Amino acid sequence: DNHPELEQFSPHDDRRPEAVAAALTAQGLQPVWKDWDSYLGRASQRL
């Protein structure tokens, strides 16, 4: 096989969650860290 495997994504990201949220928001996206707490009967926390 002459086609080496390519890395799908870098698993190492030094950004803090706040920086990731800001980058997503800047692109018009809404960061959702997890959305199943209400289903489990627990209150969720927001950044």
Buried (B, 14 or more C-beta within 10 A) or exposed (E): EEEEEEEEEEEEEEEEEEEBBBEEEEEEEEBEEEEEEEEEEEEEEEE
